[in-house]
Amino acid sequence: ISSKSILNLQMLSAAIVEHAALGFAFAVLSLFVLAFAVIAVVLLTISHSYAEGDPLMEDYNTLFSDANVETGEPIETVVGYTPKHADIV
């Protein structure tokens, strides 16, 4: 094998590596653009999906009155094992 053919092989392999690197970089960039587009579509869909009577956008807090529960004793939190047949007191 002559030195000229070896030089051509090295240049050819360098061109293949460069082409593969550019292809990989383009693929990664395309994935980022696709992810951004999907996120943008989801956010726009959520923000512009309000319709009159939409149950997800209702303010259910207005349906209930504020309850003023006054207890004479403090509520204690019990941490530990509760027996299976415990009485509610």
Distance bins in CASP14 RR format, pairs under 12 A and 6 or more apart:
PFRMAT RR
TARGET T0000
AUTHOR 0000-0000-0000
RMODE 2
METHOD distances of the structure
MODEL  1
1 7 0 0 0 0 0 1 0 0 0 0 0
1 8 0 0 0 0 0 1 0 0 0 0 0
1 9 0 0 0 0 1 0 0 0 0 0 0
1 10 0 0 0 0 0 1 0 0 0 0 0
2 8 0 0 0 0 1 0 0 0 0 0 0
2 9 0 0 0 0 0 1 0 0 0 0 0
3 9 0 0 0 0 0 1 0 0 0 0 0
3 10 0 0 0 0 0 1 0 0 0 0 0
4 10 0 0 0 0 0 1 0 0 0 0 0
4 11 0 0 0 0 0 1 0 0 0 0 0
5 11 0 0 0 0 0 1 0 0 0 0 0
5 12 0 0 0 0 0 1 0 0 0 0 0
6 12 0 0 0 0 0 1 0 0 0 0 0
6 13 0 0 0 0 0 1 0 0 0 0 0
7 13 0 0 0 0 0 1 0 0 0 0 0
7 14 0 0 0 0 0 1 0 0 0 0 0
8 14 0 0 0 0 0 1 0 0 0 0 0
8 15 0 0 0 0 0 1 0 0 0 0 0
9 15 0 0 0 0 0 1 0 0 0 0 0
9 16 0 0 0 0 0 1 0 0 0 0 0
10 16 0 0 0 0 0 1 0 0 0 0 0
10 17 0 0 0 0 0 1 0 0 0 0 0
11 17 0 0 0 0 0 1 0 0 0 0 0
11 18 0 0 0 0 0 1 0 0 0 0 0
12 18 0 0 0 0 0 1 0 0 0 0 0
12 19 0 0 0 0 0 1 0 0 0 0 0
13 19 0 0 0 0 0 1 0 0 0 0 0
13 20 0 0 0 0 0 1 0 0 0 0 0
14 20 0 0 0 0 0 1 0 0 0 0 0
14 21 0 0 0 0 0 1 0 0 0 0 0
15 21 0 0 0 0 0 1 0 0 0 0 0
15 22 0 0 0 0 0 1 0 0 0 0 0
16 22 0 0 0 0 0 1 0 0 0 0 0
16 23 0 0 0 0 0 1 0 0 0 0 0
17 23 0 0 0 0 0 1 0 0 0 0 0
17 24 0 0 0 0 0 1 0 0 0 0 0
18 24 0 0 0 0 0 1 0 0 0 0 0
18 25 0 0 0 0 0 1 0 0 0 0 0
19 25 0 0 0 0 0 1 0 0 0 0 0
19 26 0 0 0 0 0 1 0 0 0 0 0
20 26 0 0 0 0 0 1 0 0 0 0 0
20 27 0 0 0 0 0 1 0 0 0 0 0
21 27 0 0 0 0 0 1 0 0 0 0 0
21 28 0 0 0 0 0 1 0 0 0 0 0
22 28 0 0 0 0 0 1 0 0 0 0 0
22 29 0 0 0 0 0 1 0 0 0 0 0
23 29 0 0 0 0 1 0 0 0 0 0 0
23 30 0 0 0 0 1 0 0 0 0 0 0
24 30 0 0 0 0 0 1 0 0 0 0 0
24 31 0 0 0 0 0 1 0 0 0 0 0
25 31 0 0 0 0 0 1 0 0 0 0 0
25 32 0 0 0 0 0 1 0 0 0 0 0
26 32 0 0 0 0 0 1 0 0 0 0 0
26 33 0 0 0 0 0 1 0 0 0 0 0
27 33 0 0 0 0 0 1 0 0 0 0 0
27 34 0 0 0 0 0 1 0 0 0 0 0
28 34 0 0 0 0 0 1 0 0 0 0 0
28 35 0 0 0 0 0 1 0 0 0 0 0
29 35 0 0 0 0 0 1 0 0 0 0 0
29 36 0 0 0 0 0 1 0 0 0 0 0
30 36 0 0 0 0 0 1 0 0 0 0 0
30 37 0 0 0 0 0 1 0 0 0 0 0
31 37 0 0 0 0 0 1 0 0 0 0 0
31 38 0 0 0 0 0 1 0 0 0 0 0
32 38 0 0 0 0 0 1 0 0 0 0 0
32 39 0 0 0 0 0 1 0 0 0 0 0
33 39 0 0 0 0 0 1 0 0 0 0 0
33 40 0 0 0 0 0 1 0 0 0 0 0
34 40 0 0 0 0 0 1 0 0 0 0 0
34 41 0 0 0 0 0 1 0 0 0 0 0
35 41 0 0 0 0 0 1 0 0 0 0 0
35 42 0 0 0 0 0 1 0 0 0 0 0
36 42 0 0 0 0 0 1 0 0 0 0 0
36 43 0 0 0 0 0 1 0 0 0 0 0
37 43 0 0 0 0 0 1 0 0 0 0 0
37 44 0 0 0 0 0 1 0 0 0 0 0
38 44 0 0 0 0 0 1 0 0 0 0 0
38 45 0 0 0 0 0 1 0 0 0 0 0
39 45 0 0 0 0 0 1 0 0 0 0 0
39 46 0 0 0 0 0 1 0 0 0 0 0
40 46 0 0 0 0 0 1 0 0 0 0 0
40 47 0 0 0 0 0 1 0 0 0 0 0
40 48 0 0 0 0 0 1 0 0 0 0 0
41 47 0 0 0 0 0 1 0 0 0 0 0
41 48 0 0 0 0 0 1 0 0 0 0 0
41 49 0 0 0 0 0 1 0 0 0 0 0
42 48 0 0 0 0 0 1 0 0 0 0 0
42 49 0 0 0 0 0 1 0 0 0 0 0
43 49 0 0 0 0 0 1 0 0 0 0 0
46 54 0 0 0 0 0 1 0 0 0 0 0
46 56 0 0 0 0 1 0 0 0 0 0 0
46 57 0 0 0 0 0 1 0 0 0 0 0
47 57 0 0 0 0 0 1 0 0 0 0 0
48 54 0 0 0 0 0 1 0 0 0 0 0
48 57 0 0 0 0 0 1 0 0 0 0 0
49 55 0 0 0 0 0 1 0 0 0 0 0
49 56 0 0 0 0 1 0 0 0 0 0 0
49 57 0 0 0 0 1 0 0 0 0 0 0
50 56 0 0 0 0 1 0 0 0 0 0 0
50 57 1 0 1 0 0 0 0 0 0 0 0
50 58 0 0 0 0 0 1 0 0 0 0 0
51 57 1 0 0 1 0 0 0 0 0 0 0
51 58 0 0 0 0 0 1 0 0 0 0 0
52 58 0 0 0 0 0 1 0 0 0 0 0
53 59 0 0 0 0 0 1 0 0 0 0 0
69 75 0 0 0 0 0 1 0 0 0 0 0
73 89 0 0 0 0 0 1 0 0 0 0 0
76 89 0 0 0 0 0 1 0 0 0 0 0
78 86 0 0 0 0 0 1 0 0 0 0 0
78 89 0 0 0 0 0 1 0 0 0 0 0
80 86 0 0 0 0 0 1 0 0 0 0 0
82 88 0 0 0 0 0 1 0 0 0 0 0
END
